[in-house]
Amino acid sequence: MSRKTVLTLPSALLVGAIALMGWQPAWALYKVVGPDGKVTYTDRPPPNQPAQALKADGSPAATERLPYALQQVVGRYPVVLYTGRNCAPCDAGRQMLKARGVPFTEKTVTTAEDAKALQRTENTDGLPVLRVGAKQLQGYAHSEWVSYLDAAGYPAQSALPATYQWPAPQPLVTPSPAAGEASGASGTGPRPAPTAEPTPQAPAGSNGGRGGSAPPGFRF
């Protein structure tokens, strides 16, 4: 049975999120070169065509350090993991991928904009979400994840170099430079140090006793 955490977006946050037009989702995760040499960028790799994974800044992911056989698997069936804060199933899924030696890109869902983008692109409000090529797996179910990784051709035992490091997690939605400049331009005096916002707690007995995950302002 799969385990996942569900995010709920209140209507007030939904209206506010729509107004934030300065934020853009990080769609382009893969670079695809067609038979005619035409280059396209997409958030999902084509099922029957090799695709090159990209970093958050658009540069190619470092697959050249991988063994050749693993490079081929990563190019054909790249793995993307969507996670959230205080999400026990997300942590278990991440640990499983690393223990097996699966190179993957991690996208975090921690804001209202992230949650909207997850709903729009993955059609779900639950975490974690795993992408193995074009296949989507919702929630963490160890046996199911293993089956699809096996089918994709990922080695059952890690074949990663000892020096390999997984890319740092990146937010699903990245603020545009214009938004950052606008916020930095307001006011000329010293700004007070930001105060930490309280983290919402799951009601007692909810989520089967497992840790929940929600962006600030969300409820379980």
N, C-alpha and C positions, 0 to 999 in steps of 0.2 A: 504494500500500500504506500502510495507516495505521500510525502509530507511537504506542505507548503504553508506560507504565511500570506494572508490576504490583506491587501491595502484598500481602504475606503477613503474616497475623496469627497469631503463635504462640499455642498453647493457654493458656499462663500469662497472657498479656496479655488473652486473651478472657475468662478467668474474672475477672480484675481489672476489666476494663471493665464487665462485667455488674454488678459490685458498686457501681459509681459511679452511684448513682441520682440524685445531685444535679445531673447534667448533663442538659440538654434540647436536642434538635436544633432548629435554626432552620427549622421547616417552612414557616411562612407566608411565601411569596415573592410571592403575588399576591392581589389583592382582586377578587372577581367579584360584580357586581350583576345579579341575574336579572331577567327581564321583569316579575315581580311586585314588584320592588324589594327582594327579600330579598338580604342581603349574606352572602357566604361567603368563607372564606379557605382557600387551598390551596397546596401546594408545586408544583403543575403547572397551567398554564393550560388551560382547556377548549379543544378544537380548533376549535370553531365559535362561540365567544363571546368578545368583548373582555374583557381582564383588565388590571387596573392593577398594575404592578410596585411592590413595596414595598421599602423599605430594611431593614437588619437590625434597626432599632429599631421597625419596624412603620409608619413614616411613609411617605407616597407618595414614590416615586422622582421625581427632578426631570426629568420629560419635558416640562414646559410650556415649557422653553427650546428645545426642538427644533422644527425646521420642521414644519408641520402634517402633511404627508405622512409624514414619518418618525415622528411621534407615533402615527399610525394603525398603522404596521407594528409598532412597539414594543409597542403595546397588544395587538395580535392575536397576534404571534409574539415574545414576549420571549426574549432570549438569556441563558443562564446558562452560565458556564464553571467547571468543577471542576478545580483544579490542585493541585500539590504542590511541595515543595522540591526543588531540584536536578533538575528535570525539563525536559530540553531540548525534548521535544515540547510540553509545556505553555507554555514560553516562546515557541516558534514560533507556536503557536495564538493566544496573547494578542497577539503582535506583528501577526499577520495581521488580527485583528479591529480593532485600533486603526488600522492602516494603511488599512483600508477604511472606517473611520468608523462602526463598529457599536457602539451603546450596549449594554453588557452588565453583568451582575452576576457577580462572581467569588467563588467559595466555595473556601476552601483546606482541604486534607486533610493535616493534620500530626500528628494524635494517634491513639491507638487508637480513641477514641470517634468521631472523624471517619471513620476507615476503616470502622467498623461501620455508621455511618449511610449512607455511600456504598454499601456492599453491600446494605443494606436498601432504600434508595430507588431506586438505579440498577441494582441487580443486577449489579455489576461490581466488581473490585478493581483495575482499570486506570485510568491517568490519561494524558492529560486526558479529560474527558467534556464534550461540548457539547450543550446543549439549545437547540433552535430551536423555540419553541412546545412542542408535545407530542412532537416528534421528537428521539430521542436518537442522538448520534454518538459512538462510542467510539474513542479514539485520534485522532491528528492526521493527516488526509489532506487536503492543500490543495484538491485538485480537488473532493472530496466536500463539504467545508465550503462552498466557493464555490457549488456547485450548490444546496445547501439554502438558503443565504442569498439567492441569486437567486430561488429559487422562493417564498420568503417575502416578497419585494418590497423587500429592503434595497438601497439604491443601490449601484451598482458603484464609484462614487467618493464620497468622504466629503462629506456634506451637513451635517456638524456645525458649529455656531458656533465661531468661533475661540477663544472663552472656555470651551468645554465641557471639563469634567473628569470622567473616569470615577470612579465610586464606589470607595473604598478596598476591597481584598479583605477578606472577613470569613470567620472560621472556620465550617466546616459545622455544628459543634456548639458552642454557646455555654454556658459554665458558668453555673449559676443563681446569683443573689445570695446564697442561703443557703450555697452551697459556699464562696464567697469570704469571707463573714463568719466561717464556721467556721475557715477556715485562718488568718484574721487574728486570731482571738481566742485562739489557742493561744500560751502563753508571754507573759511581761511584759517580759523583758529585750530588749536590742537583738539582732536577728537578724543572722547573718553574711551578707555579700553572696553571692548565688547564684553557683554556679560553672557554667560552660557545659558542657553534656553533649556528649560526642564525637558527631559525625555519622557514622552508619554508612556505610561505603564499599562500593561494589559490587565483587564479586569480579572479578579481572582477566579481561577477555574477555567479560564478561556484557553483556547488553542491546545487543549489536551495536556496542559502543563508544560508545553514546550515554549521556548523563547519566541517572542513575536518580532515583527519588523515593520516599521512605519516611519515615513518622513515626519519632520516636526509638524505638529498641528493635525496629524492624522489620528484616527482612532481605530481600534481593532474591532 
